[in-house]
Amino acid sequence: MIRWYYMTCFFVCFGSNYSKAQQIAQYSQWSFNQFSINPALAGIKNCLDVRTAYRLQWAGFEGAPESGLFTINAPLNKKRKAAFSSFHGLGGKIERDVFGNFNNFAVSMAYALHFPLDQTRRLSFGASGGVQQFGFDHTQATTLDPDPAVAQSANVFMVPLIGAGVWYNTENWYVGGSIDQLARNRWSDIGFTSRFRIHTNLVAGTKWTFDNNLSLLPAVLLRVPPAGPVSMDINLMVDFIDNVLLGVGYRNVDALIAFARFKISKITIGYSYDFITSSIQGGHFNTHEISIALNTCRDAQKRGSVACPLFE
């Protein structure tokens, strides 16, 4: 059994390396909710879009990351006078991430400006801002020998959260980029040099539709930390008449992924399973993730890339 002492040592003693790698929660089902990683997608659909997800990473591993999020977004002016006039979008995100003795809770709002270039092309820009509460619970840390220097309380601080993004799509493909943690806040009272680092996401994908109502959706996501290895997710999914989706994915740093998504009226339920390939797999600590979405787009809208993007 892994003692909290070792978990604390891992996150604090090696904080300089960890802080340059995965500081923010990562989700395998990012393609099901791209607004969660890019504020430029706020209100991009002509309808209200509500999504939630829960991720249990390395199930069974003591102190392993446990993440959850809730997002909502919609256009501000659904009825536009001109066919290709710009429009605005607004969205919000609530996220909680717990790992070891650390607890991260964030609330943010996003604003986006969308420029339809013609019937099939669109360019969007977005920005997000909010607050983030980050804490470290000393009471769950134990040392091999009693040490009065270890505080018997939890250090919690609140800092601003700032991000930005850009998105471009045609009828058949899309590309986007976003940056997070622009404020680069220090971890007050937790580490001497530890701080949040700027994280960059780059995403691209396409959709091939065949005569038998099957669609093939390849997509790739690059997570670029300021230092350390770049994480690359490669997904390949098959969609059956917009109702059932099955797929596989590969993350170069640690996982093979299986996807399943089912649509029941306006509700969509997704599940993914990460088979861990890194050294932590020795304990069979694999990852589960489930998502639920409510999309109020009409079917006719959903099949038009400008009205409701096909790439989810």
Order of alpha helices (4+ residues) and beta strands (2+ residues): alpha-alpha-beta-beta-beta-beta-beta-beta-beta-beta-beta-beta-beta-beta-beta-beta-beta-alpha
